[in-house]
Amino acid sequence: MSRDFSRKTDESTLTTLCPRCLDAFRNARGIRVRRADLRQTIKEPCTYCQTRFGFDYYIQPTSPKTTYFKKGRFDDESECA
Ligand SMILES: [Zn+2]
């Protein structure tokens, strides 16, 4: 069975991740990891560690909520007349 996957999908970053790096990505905040091709059976060298082998994944940033900065500053506007 040969599969030619020449079509390009650029909806997000396509990265090859081994199970080890995949785990690190899944634990990372603000990132969503999705299998690019669920039928993929041939493992490719991991883009990150380049020592182990894994499958292709889409790396997507999640909602911009993660970059929300909380400023706990109060302006003292109360005036005692
Ligand atoms: Zn890896």
PDB file of the backbone (N, CA, C, O) and the ligand in Angstrom, with CONECT records:
HET     ZN  A 101       1
ATOM      1  N   MET A   1       0.852  -1.210   0.000  1.00  0.00           N
ATOM      2  CA  MET A   1       0.000   0.000   0.000  1.00  0.00           C
ATOM      3  C   MET A   1       0.876   1.244   0.000  1.00  0.00           C
ATOM      4  O   MET A   1       1.604   1.509   0.957  1.00  0.00           O
ATOM      5  N   SER A   2       0.796   1.984  -1.062  1.00  0.00           N
ATOM      6  CA  SER A   2       1.584   3.207  -1.119  1.00  0.00           C
ATOM      7  C   SER A   2       0.667   4.426  -1.032  1.00  0.00           C
ATOM      8  O   SER A   2      -0.428   4.457  -1.594  1.00  0.00           O
ATOM      9  N   ARG A   3       1.147   5.396  -0.327  1.00  0.00           N
ATOM     10  CA  ARG A   3       0.322   6.575  -0.131  1.00  0.00           C
ATOM     11  C   ARG A   3       1.125   7.832  -0.460  1.00  0.00           C
ATOM     12  O   ARG A   3       2.154   8.119   0.151  1.00  0.00           O
ATOM     13  N   ASP A   4       0.634   8.544  -1.413  1.00  0.00           N
ATOM     14  CA  ASP A   4       1.319   9.784  -1.761  1.00  0.00           C
ATOM     15  C   ASP A   4       0.603  10.959  -1.117  1.00  0.00           C
ATOM     16  O   ASP A   4      -0.512  11.325  -1.488  1.00  0.00           O
ATOM     17  N   PHE A   5       1.284  11.529  -0.145  1.00  0.00           N
ATOM     18  CA  PHE A   5       0.677  12.638   0.577  1.00  0.00           C
ATOM     19  C   PHE A   5       1.341  13.931   0.145  1.00  0.00           C
ATOM     20  O   PHE A   5       2.128  14.527   0.880  1.00  0.00           O
ATOM     21  N   SER A   6       1.002  14.351  -1.075  1.00  0.00           N
ATOM     22  CA  SER A   6       1.665  15.529  -1.616  1.00  0.00           C
ATOM     23  C   SER A   6       0.866  16.808  -1.370  1.00  0.00           C
ATOM     24  O   SER A   6       1.365  17.920  -1.547  1.00  0.00           O
ATOM     25  N   ARG A   7      -0.374  16.622  -0.963  1.00  0.00           N
ATOM     26  CA  ARG A   7      -1.208  17.803  -0.755  1.00  0.00           C
ATOM     27  C   ARG A   7      -0.808  18.525   0.530  1.00  0.00           C
ATOM     28  O   ARG A   7      -0.601  17.899   1.570  1.00  0.00           O
ATOM     29  N   LYS A   8      -0.705  19.822   0.443  1.00  0.00           N
ATOM     30  CA  LYS A   8      -0.266  20.593   1.605  1.00  0.00           C
ATOM     31  C   LYS A   8      -1.429  21.275   2.311  1.00  0.00           C
ATOM     32  O   LYS A   8      -2.301  21.888   1.695  1.00  0.00           O
ATOM     33  N   THR A   9      -1.401  21.141   3.623  1.00  0.00           N
ATOM     34  CA  THR A   9      -2.415  21.800   4.436  1.00  0.00           C
ATOM     35  C   THR A   9      -1.704  22.746   5.387  1.00  0.00           C
ATOM     36  O   THR A   9      -0.938  22.323   6.253  1.00  0.00           O
ATOM     37  N   ASP A  10      -1.965  24.009   5.215  1.00  0.00           N
ATOM     38  CA  ASP A  10      -1.244  24.961   6.052  1.00  0.00           C
ATOM     39  C   ASP A  10      -2.166  25.679   7.028  1.00  0.00           C
ATOM     40  O   ASP A  10      -2.083  26.896   7.188  1.00  0.00           O
ATOM     41  N   GLU A  11      -3.032  24.931   7.670  1.00  0.00           N
ATOM     42  CA  GLU A  11      -3.928  25.535   8.646  1.00  0.00           C
ATOM     43  C   GLU A  11      -3.195  25.776   9.966  1.00  0.00           C
ATOM     44  O   GLU A  11      -3.558  26.660  10.742  1.00  0.00           O
ATOM     45  N   SER A  12      -2.180  24.988  10.199  1.00  0.00           N
ATOM     46  CA  SER A  12      -1.364  25.166  11.389  1.00  0.00           C
ATOM     47  C   SER A  12      -0.009  24.512  11.156  1.00  0.00           C
ATOM     48  O   SER A  12       0.249  23.978  10.078  1.00  0.00           O
ATOM     49  N   THR A  13       0.838  24.551  12.144  1.00  0.00           N
ATOM     50  CA  THR A  13       2.177  24.034  11.981  1.00  0.00           C
ATOM     51  C   THR A  13       2.191  22.509  12.020  1.00  0.00           C
ATOM     52  O   THR A  13       1.782  21.895  13.006  1.00  0.00           O
ATOM     53  N   LEU A  14       2.660  21.924  10.954  1.00  0.00           N
ATOM     54  CA  LEU A  14       2.763  20.476  10.888  1.00  0.00           C
ATOM     55  C   LEU A  14       4.129  20.039  11.411  1.00  0.00           C
ATOM     56  O   LEU A  14       5.170  20.399  10.860  1.00  0.00           O
ATOM     57  N   THR A  15       4.099  19.270  12.469  1.00  0.00           N
ATOM     58  CA  THR A  15       5.340  18.854  13.107  1.00  0.00           C
ATOM     59  C   THR A  15       5.318  17.367  13.391  1.00  0.00           C
ATOM     60  O   THR A  15       4.284  16.811  13.760  1.00  0.00           O
ATOM     61  N   THR A  16       6.445  16.735  13.220  1.00  0.00           N
ATOM     62  CA  THR A  16       6.547  15.323  13.560  1.00  0.00           C
ATOM     63  C   THR A  16       7.006  15.203  15.010  1.00  0.00           C
ATOM     64  O   THR A  16       8.042  15.747  15.394  1.00  0.00           O
ATOM     65  N   LEU A  17       6.232  14.495  15.792  1.00  0.00           N
ATOM     66  CA  LEU A  17       6.556  14.375  17.205  1.00  0.00           C
ATOM     67  C   LEU A  17       6.601  12.920  17.647  1.00  0.00           C
ATOM     68  O   LEU A  17       5.708  12.133  17.334  1.00  0.00           O
ATOM     69  N   CYS A  18       7.643  12.580  18.370  1.00  0.00           N
ATOM     70  CA  CYS A  18       7.726  11.262  18.972  1.00  0.00           C
ATOM     71  C   CYS A  18       6.862  11.275  20.242  1.00  0.00           C
ATOM     72  O   CYS A  18       6.507  12.351  20.723  1.00  0.00           O
ATOM     73  N   PRO A  19       6.521  10.119  20.786  1.00  0.00           N
ATOM     74  CA  PRO A  19       5.642  10.106  21.969  1.00  0.00           C
ATOM     75  C   PRO A  19       6.172  10.951  23.129  1.00  0.00           C
ATOM     76  O   PRO A  19       5.395  11.526  23.892  1.00  0.00           O
ATOM     77  N   ARG A  20       7.458  11.018  23.250  1.00  0.00           N
ATOM     78  CA  ARG A  20       8.078  11.779  24.335  1.00  0.00           C
ATOM     79  C   ARG A  20       7.849  13.274  24.172  1.00  0.00           C
ATOM     80  O   ARG A  20       7.424  13.952  25.107  1.00  0.00           O
ATOM     81  N   CYS A  21       8.130  13.779  22.982  1.00  0.00           N
ATOM     82  CA  CYS A  21       7.952  15.202  22.712  1.00  0.00           C
ATOM     83  C   CYS A  21       6.469  15.552  22.641  1.00  0.00           C
ATOM     84  O   CYS A  21       6.060  16.652  23.013  1.00  0.00           O
ATOM     85  N   LEU A  22       5.680  14.614  22.166  1.00  0.00           N
ATOM     86  CA  LEU A  22       4.236  14.830  22.094  1.00  0.00           C
ATOM     87  C   LEU A  22       3.673  15.079  23.491  1.00  0.00           C
ATOM     88  O   LEU A  22       2.807  15.930  23.694  1.00  0.00           O
ATOM     89  N   ASP A  23       4.186  14.319  24.433  1.00  0.00           N
ATOM     90  CA  ASP A  23       3.743  14.455  25.809  1.00  0.00           C
ATOM     91  C   ASP A  23       4.088  15.847  26.351  1.00  0.00           C
ATOM     92  O   ASP A  23       3.293  16.468  27.057  1.00  0.00           O
ATOM     93  N   ALA A  24       5.276  16.315  26.010  1.00  0.00           N
ATOM     94  CA  ALA A  24       5.707  17.636  26.461  1.00  0.00           C
ATOM     95  C   ALA A  24       4.833  18.736  25.861  1.00  0.00           C
ATOM     96  O   ALA A  24       4.525  19.735  26.511  1.00  0.00           O
ATOM     97  N   PHE A  25       4.445  18.525  24.612  1.00  0.00           N
ATOM     98  CA  PHE A  25       3.596  19.502  23.942  1.00  0.00           C
ATOM     99  C   PHE A  25       2.190  19.505  24.503  1.00  0.00           C
ATOM    100  O   PHE A  25       1.543  20.546  24.622  1.00  0.00           O
ATOM    101  N   ARG A  26       1.732  18.303  24.847  1.00  0.00           N
ATOM    102  CA  ARG A  26       0.375  18.205  25.376  1.00  0.00           C
ATOM    103  C   ARG A  26       0.272  18.829  26.761  1.00  0.00           C
ATOM    104  O   ARG A  26      -0.789  19.302  27.167  1.00  0.00           O
ATOM    105  N   ASN A  27       1.390  18.823  27.478  1.00  0.00           N
ATOM    106  CA  ASN A  27       1.386  19.418  28.809  1.00  0.00           C
ATOM    107  C   ASN A  27       1.613  20.928  28.770  1.00  0.00           C
ATOM    108  O   ASN A  27       1.397  21.630  29.758  1.00  0.00           O
ATOM    109  N   ALA A  28       2.051  21.407  27.615  1.00  0.00           N
ATOM    110  CA  ALA A  28       2.309  22.833  27.480  1.00  0.00           C
ATOM    111  C   ALA A  28       1.008  23.616  27.410  1.00  0.00           C
ATOM    112  O   ALA A  28       0.015  23.158  26.846  1.00  0.00           O
ATOM    113  N   ARG A  29       1.035  24.787  27.985  1.00  0.00           N
ATOM    114  CA  ARG A  29      -0.167  25.617  27.991  1.00  0.00           C
ATOM    115  C   ARG A  29      -0.268  26.441  26.719  1.00  0.00           C
ATOM    116  O   ARG A  29       0.738  26.871  26.155  1.00  0.00           O
ATOM    117  N   GLY A  30      -1.490  26.651  26.284  1.00  0.00           N
ATOM    118  CA  GLY A  30      -1.724  27.499  25.124  1.00  0.00           C
ATOM    119  C   GLY A  30      -1.437  26.824  23.802  1.00  0.00           C
ATOM    120  O   GLY A  30      -1.373  27.480  22.762  1.00  0.00           O
ATOM    121  N   ILE A  31      -1.263  25.506  23.841  1.00  0.00           N
ATOM    122  CA  ILE A  31      -0.970  24.772  22.611  1.00  0.00           C
ATOM    123  C   ILE A  31      -1.918  23.593  22.485  1.00  0.00           C
ATOM    124  O   ILE A  31      -2.193  22.880  23.450  1.00  0.00           O
ATOM    125  N   ARG A  32      -2.406  23.413  21.276  1.00  0.00           N
ATOM    126  CA  ARG A  32      -3.272  22.281  21.017  1.00  0.00           C
ATOM    127  C   ARG A  32      -2.589  21.375  20.007  1.00  0.00           C
ATOM    128  O   ARG A  32      -2.144  21.828  18.953  1.00  0.00           O
ATOM    129  N   VAL A  33      -2.510  20.105  20.333  1.00  0.00           N
ATOM    130  CA  VAL A  33      -1.853  19.145  19.451  1.00  0.00           C
ATOM    131  C   VAL A  33      -2.897  18.212  18.843  1.00  0.00           C
ATOM    132  O   VAL A  33      -3.725  17.629  19.544  1.00  0.00           O
ATOM    133  N   ARG A  34      -2.832  18.090  17.529  1.00  0.00           N
ATOM    134  CA  ARG A  34      -3.818  17.277  16.826  1.00  0.00           C
ATOM    135  C   ARG A  34      -3.111  16.365  15.829  1.00  0.00           C
ATOM    136  O   ARG A  34      -2.189  16.794  15.134  1.00  0.00           O
ATOM    137  N   ARG A  35      -3.538  15.122  15.760  1.00  0.00           N
ATOM    138  CA  ARG A  35      -2.960  14.191  14.793  1.00  0.00           C
ATOM    139  C   ARG A  35      -3.283  14.676  13.383  1.00  0.00           C
ATOM    140  O   ARG A  35      -4.435  14.977  13.072  1.00  0.00           O
ATOM    141  N   ALA A  36      -2.275  14.747  12.546  1.00  0.00           N
ATOM    142  CA  ALA A  36      -2.478  15.222  11.187  1.00  0.00           C
ATOM    143  C   ALA A  36      -3.164  14.155  10.337  1.00  0.00           C
ATOM    144  O   ALA A  36      -4.101  14.447   9.595  1.00  0.00           O
ATOM    145  N   ASP A  37      -2.697  12.939  10.452  1.00  0.00           N
ATOM    146  CA  ASP A  37      -3.266  11.848   9.682  1.00  0.00           C
ATOM    147  C   ASP A  37      -3.403  10.622  10.583  1.00  0.00           C
ATOM    148  O   ASP A  37      -2.421   9.977  10.953  1.00  0.00           O
ATOM    149  N   LEU A  38      -4.646  10.331  10.918  1.00  0.00           N
ATOM    150  CA  LEU A  38      -4.888   9.219  11.840  1.00  0.00           C
ATOM    151  C   LEU A  38      -4.534   7.863  11.227  1.00  0.00           C
ATOM    152  O   LEU A  38      -4.344   6.880  11.944  1.00  0.00           O
ATOM    153  N   ARG A  39      -4.448   7.820   9.904  1.00  0.00           N
ATOM    154  CA  ARG A  39      -4.130   6.554   9.255  1.00  0.00           C
ATOM    155  C   ARG A  39      -2.639   6.392   9.018  1.00  0.00           C
ATOM    156  O   ARG A  39      -2.193   5.402   8.439  1.00  0.00           O
ATOM    157  N   GLN A  40      -1.881   7.368   9.469  1.00  0.00           N
ATOM    158  CA  GLN A  40      -0.437   7.304   9.276  1.00  0.00           C
ATOM    159  C   GLN A  40       0.160   6.174  10.108  1.00  0.00           C
ATOM    160  O   GLN A  40      -0.036   6.106  11.322  1.00  0.00           O
ATOM    161  N   THR A  41       0.887   5.296   9.440  1.00  0.00           N
ATOM    162  CA  THR A  41       1.479   4.159  10.140  1.00  0.00           C
ATOM    163  C   THR A  41       2.995   4.198  10.106  1.00  0.00           C
ATOM    164  O   THR A  41       3.664   3.578  10.933  1.00  0.00           O
ATOM    165  N   ILE A  42       3.530   4.935   9.142  1.00  0.00           N
ATOM    166  CA  ILE A  42       4.983   5.025   9.019  1.00  0.00           C
ATOM    167  C   ILE A  42       5.496   6.181   9.875  1.00  0.00           C
ATOM    168  O   ILE A  42       5.088   7.330   9.705  1.00  0.00           O
ATOM    169  N   LYS A  43       6.378   5.858  10.777  1.00  0.00           N
ATOM    170  CA  LYS A  43       6.924   6.878  11.663  1.00  0.00           C
ATOM    171  C   LYS A  43       8.067   7.622  11.006  1.00  0.00           C
ATOM    172  O   LYS A  43       8.867   7.061  10.258  1.00  0.00           O
ATOM    173  N   GLU A  44       8.112   8.915  11.317  1.00  0.00           N
ATOM    174  CA  GLU A  44       9.157   9.761  10.770  1.00  0.00           C
ATOM    175  C   GLU A  44       9.999  10.331  11.900  1.00  0.00           C
ATOM    176  O   GLU A  44       9.553  10.383  13.046  1.00  0.00           O
ATOM    177  N   PRO A  45      11.231  10.766  11.578  1.00  0.00           N
ATOM    178  CA  PRO A  45      12.070  11.324  12.648  1.00  0.00           C
ATOM    179  C   PRO A  45      11.437  12.553  13.282  1.00  0.00           C
ATOM    180  O   PRO A  45      10.910  13.428  12.595  1.00  0.00           O
ATOM    181  N   CYS A  46      11.499  12.599  14.596  1.00  0.00           N
ATOM    182  CA  CYS A  46      10.904  13.686  15.363  1.00  0.00           C
ATOM    183  C   CYS A  46      11.584  15.011  15.029  1.00  0.00           C
ATOM    184  O   CYS A  46      12.811  15.099  14.981  1.00  0.00           O
ATOM    185  N   THR A  47      10.768  16.039  14.799  1.00  0.00           N
ATOM    186  CA  THR A  47      11.305  17.351  14.450  1.00  0.00           C
ATOM    187  C   THR A  47      12.072  17.963  15.617  1.00  0.00           C
ATOM    188  O   THR A  47      12.991  18.758  15.417  1.00  0.00           O
ATOM    189  N   TYR A  48      11.693  17.591  16.824  1.00  0.00           N
ATOM    190  CA  TYR A  48      12.306  18.220  17.987  1.00  0.00           C
ATOM    191  C   TYR A  48      13.587  17.554  18.460  1.00  0.00           C
ATOM    192  O   TYR A  48      14.644  18.186  18.473  1.00  0.00           O
ATOM    193  N   CYS A  49      13.509  16.318  18.840  1.00  0.00           N
ATOM    194  CA  CYS A  49      14.712  15.662  19.362  1.00  0.00           C
ATOM    195  C   CYS A  49      15.539  15.032  18.248  1.00  0.00           C
ATOM    196  O   CYS A  49      16.745  14.836  18.398  1.00  0.00           O
ATOM    197  N   GLN A  50      14.888  14.715  17.133  1.00  0.00           N
ATOM    198  CA  GLN A  50      15.549  14.120  15.965  1.00  0.00           C
ATOM    199  C   GLN A  50      16.290  12.829  16.286  1.00  0.00           C
ATOM    200  O   GLN A  50      17.209  12.434  15.568  1.00  0.00           O
ATOM    201  N   THR A  51      15.887  12.185  17.358  1.00  0.00           N
ATOM    202  CA  THR A  51      16.506  10.914  17.691  1.00  0.00           C
ATOM    203  C   THR A  51      15.477   9.801  17.674  1.00  0.00           C
ATOM    204  O   THR A  51      15.762   8.662  17.304  1.00  0.00           O
ATOM    205  N   ARG A  52      14.269  10.165  18.089  1.00  0.00           N
ATOM    206  CA  ARG A  52      13.196   9.177  18.097  1.00  0.00           C
ATOM    207  C   ARG A  52      12.279   9.385  16.906  1.00  0.00           C
ATOM    208  O   ARG A  52      12.427  10.347  16.152  1.00  0.00           O
ATOM    209  N   PHE A  53      11.329   8.471  16.746  1.00  0.00           N
ATOM    210  CA  PHE A  53      10.412   8.547  15.623  1.00  0.00           C
ATOM    211  C   PHE A  53       8.981   8.702  16.093  1.00  0.00           C
ATOM    212  O   PHE A  53       8.597   8.220  17.158  1.00  0.00           O
ATOM    213  N   GLY A  54       8.205   9.387  15.273  1.00  0.00           N
ATOM    214  CA  GLY A  54       6.815   9.591  15.649  1.00  0.00           C
ATOM    215  C   GLY A  54       5.963   9.946  14.453  1.00  0.00           C
ATOM    216  O   GLY A  54       6.386   9.831  13.303  1.00  0.00           O
ATOM    217  N   PHE A  55       4.755  10.378  14.749  1.00  0.00           N
ATOM    218  CA  PHE A  55       3.797  10.723  13.703  1.00  0.00           C
ATOM    219  C   PHE A  55       3.690  12.237  13.517  1.00  0.00           C
ATOM    220  O   PHE A  55       4.245  13.022  14.286  1.00  0.00           O
ATOM    221  N   ASP A  56       2.967  12.610  12.485  1.00  0.00           N
ATOM    222  CA  ASP A  56       2.775  14.029  12.188  1.00  0.00           C
ATOM    223  C   ASP A  56       1.638  14.607  13.025  1.00  0.00           C
ATOM    224  O   ASP A  56       0.585  13.991  13.188  1.00  0.00           O
ATOM    225  N   TYR A  57       1.878  15.795  13.543  1.00  0.00           N
ATOM    226  CA  TYR A  57       0.864  16.461  14.351  1.00  0.00           C
ATOM    227  C   TYR A  57       0.742  17.920  13.955  1.00  0.00           C
ATOM    228  O   TYR A  57       1.690  18.540  13.474  1.00  0.00           O
ATOM    229  N   TYR A  58      -0.441  18.443  14.170  1.00  0.00           N
ATOM    230  CA  TYR A  58      -0.661  19.865  13.950  1.00  0.00           C
ATOM    231  C   TYR A  58      -0.542  20.572  15.286  1.00  0.00           C
ATOM    232  O   TYR A  58      -1.197  20.200  16.259  1.00  0.00           O
ATOM    233  N   ILE A  59       0.286  21.580  15.324  1.00  0.00           N
ATOM    234  CA  ILE A  59       0.437  22.369  16.539  1.00  0.00           C
ATOM    235  C   ILE A  59      -0.342  23.657  16.363  1.00  0.00           C
ATOM    236  O   ILE A  59      -0.040  24.465  15.485  1.00  0.00           O
ATOM    237  N   GLN A  60      -1.343  23.842  17.202  1.00  0.00           N
ATOM    238  CA  GLN A  60      -2.172  25.030  17.097  1.00  0.00           C
ATOM    239  C   GLN A  60      -2.186  25.783  18.412  1.00  0.00           C
ATOM    240  O   GLN A  60      -2.311  25.181  19.478  1.00  0.00           O
ATOM    241  N   PRO A  61      -2.059  27.094  18.339  1.00  0.00           N
ATOM    242  CA  PRO A  61      -2.209  27.881  19.561  1.00  0.00           C
ATOM    243  C   PRO A  61      -3.679  27.961  19.949  1.00  0.00           C
ATOM    244  O   PRO A  61      -4.546  28.155  19.096  1.00  0.00           O
ATOM    245  N   THR A  62      -3.943  27.815  21.201  1.00  0.00           N
ATOM    246  CA  THR A  62      -5.331  27.879  21.662  1.00  0.00           C
ATOM    247  C   THR A  62      -5.755  29.333  21.856  1.00  0.00           C
ATOM    248  O   THR A  62      -5.056  30.248  21.419  1.00  0.00           O
ATOM    249  N   SER A  63      -6.859  29.543  22.490  1.00  0.00           N
ATOM    250  CA  SER A  63      -7.421  30.878  22.660  1.00  0.00           C
ATOM    251  C   SER A  63      -6.407  31.879  23.232  1.00  0.00           C
ATOM    252  O   SER A  63      -5.566  31.518  24.054  1.00  0.00           O
ATOM    253  N   PRO A  64      -6.498  33.141  22.787  1.00  0.00           N
ATOM    254  CA  PRO A  64      -5.549  34.159  23.267  1.00  0.00           C
ATOM    255  C   PRO A  64      -5.683  34.460  24.750  1.00  0.00           C
ATOM    256  O   PRO A  64      -5.005  35.342  25.276  1.00  0.00           O
ATOM    257  N   LYS A  65      -6.554  33.728  25.416  1.00  0.00           N
ATOM    258  CA  LYS A  65      -6.753  33.912  26.849  1.00  0.00           C
ATOM    259  C   LYS A  65      -5.462  33.678  27.634  1.00  0.00           C
ATOM    260  O   LYS A  65      -5.240  34.267  28.692  1.00  0.00           O
ATOM    261  N   THR A  66      -4.628  32.810  27.093  1.00  0.00           N
ATOM    262  CA  THR A  66      -3.410  32.425  27.791  1.00  0.00           C
ATOM    263  C   THR A  66      -2.419  33.578  27.910  1.00  0.00           C
ATOM    264  O   THR A  66      -1.554  33.584  28.787  1.00  0.00           O
ATOM    265  N   THR A  67      -2.559  34.558  27.011  1.00  0.00           N
ATOM    266  CA  THR A  67      -1.641  35.683  27.061  1.00  0.00           C
ATOM    267  C   THR A  67      -2.272  36.865  27.800  1.00  0.00           C
ATOM    268  O   THR A  67      -1.836  38.010  27.685  1.00  0.00           O
ATOM    269  N   TYR A  68      -3.279  36.548  28.534  1.00  0.00           N
ATOM    270  CA  TYR A  68      -3.976  37.576  29.289  1.00  0.00           C
ATOM    271  C   TYR A  68      -3.173  37.995  30.510  1.00  0.00           C
ATOM    272  O   TYR A  68      -2.790  37.171  31.340  1.00  0.00           O
ATOM    273  N   PHE A  69      -2.936  39.255  30.594  1.00  0.00           N
ATOM    274  CA  PHE A  69      -2.151  39.750  31.720  1.00  0.00           C
ATOM    275  C   PHE A  69      -3.048  40.400  32.767  1.00  0.00           C
ATOM    276  O   PHE A  69      -3.889  41.249  32.472  1.00  0.00           O
ATOM    277  N   LYS A  70      -2.835  39.974  33.960  1.00  0.00           N
ATOM    278  CA  LYS A  70      -3.646  40.501  35.043  1.00  0.00           C
ATOM    279  C   LYS A  70      -2.878  41.595  35.777  1.00  0.00           C
ATOM    280  O   LYS A  70      -1.799  41.370  36.326  1.00  0.00           O
ATOM    281  N   LYS A  71      -3.459  42.759  35.769  1.00  0.00           N
ATOM    282  CA  LYS A  71      -2.793  43.870  36.443  1.00  0.00           C
ATOM    283  C   LYS A  71      -3.528  44.186  37.732  1.00  0.00           C
ATOM    284  O   LYS A  71      -4.650  44.691  37.724  1.00  0.00           O
ATOM    285  N   GLY A  72      -2.895  43.887  38.797  1.00  0.00           N
ATOM    286  CA  GLY A  72      -3.537  44.124  40.083  1.00  0.00           C
ATOM    287  C   GLY A  72      -3.214  45.498  40.636  1.00  0.00           C
ATOM    288  O   GLY A  72      -2.705  45.653  41.746  1.00  0.00           O
ATOM    289  N   ARG A  73      -3.524  46.466  39.835  1.00  0.00           N
ATOM    290  CA  ARG A  73      -3.214  47.834  40.275  1.00  0.00           C
ATOM    291  C   ARG A  73      -4.495  48.631  40.521  1.00  0.00           C
ATOM    292  O   ARG A  73      -5.398  48.664  39.685  1.00  0.00           O
ATOM    293  N   PHE A  74      -4.547  49.238  41.632  1.00  0.00           N
ATOM    294  CA  PHE A  74      -5.727  50.034  41.957  1.00  0.00           C
ATOM    295  C   PHE A  74      -5.382  51.517  41.989  1.00  0.00           C
ATOM    296  O   PHE A  74      -4.422  51.949  42.627  1.00  0.00           O
ATOM    297  N   ASP A  75      -6.178  52.253  41.297  1.00  0.00           N
ATOM    298  CA  ASP A  75      -5.979  53.704  41.330  1.00  0.00           C
ATOM    299  C   ASP A  75      -6.744  54.287  42.509  1.00  0.00           C
ATOM    300  O   ASP A  75      -7.958  54.122  42.630  1.00  0.00           O
ATOM    301  N   ASP A  76      -6.031  54.947  43.340  1.00  0.00           N
ATOM    302  CA  ASP A  76      -6.666  55.515  44.517  1.00  0.00           C
ATOM    303  C   ASP A  76      -7.386  56.800  44.145  1.00  0.00           C
ATOM    304  O   ASP A  76      -6.835  57.900  44.187  1.00  0.00           O
ATOM    305  N   GLU A  77      -8.641  56.603  43.779  1.00  0.00           N
ATOM    306  CA  GLU A  77      -9.407  57.751  43.321  1.00  0.00           C
ATOM    307  C   GLU A  77     -10.329  58.299  44.397  1.00  0.00           C
ATOM    308  O   GLU A  77     -10.950  59.351  44.246  1.00  0.00           O
ATOM    309  N   SER A  78     -10.395  57.546  45.486  1.00  0.00           N
ATOM    310  CA  SER A  78     -11.326  57.985  46.523  1.00  0.00           C
ATOM    311  C   SER A  78     -10.815  59.251  47.229  1.00  0.00           C
ATOM    312  O   SER A  78      -9.708  59.297  47.765  1.00  0.00           O
ATOM    313  N   GLU A  79     -11.653  60.243  47.199  1.00  0.00           N
ATOM    314  CA  GLU A  79     -11.264  61.505  47.829  1.00  0.00           C
ATOM    315  C   GLU A  79     -12.104  61.748  49.073  1.00  0.00           C
ATOM    316  O   GLU A  79     -13.333  61.690  49.034  1.00  0.00           O
ATOM    317  N   CYS A  80     -11.444  62.012  50.132  1.00  0.00           N
ATOM    318  CA  CYS A  80     -12.172  62.302  51.356  1.00  0.00           C
ATOM    319  C   CYS A  80     -12.409  63.796  51.468  1.00  0.00           C
ATOM    320  O   CYS A  80     -11.492  64.589  51.679  1.00  0.00           O
ATOM    321  N   ALA A  81     -13.688  64.148  51.317  1.00  0.00           N
ATOM    322  CA  ALA A  81     -14.005  65.562  51.359  1.00  0.00           C
ATOM    323  C   ALA A  81     -14.252  66.027  52.789  1.00  0.00           C
ATOM    324  O   ALA A  81     -14.535  67.204  53.015  1.00  0.00           O
TER     325      ALA A  81
HETATM  326 ZN    ZN A 101      11.038  13.832  19.971  1.00  0.00          ZN2+
END
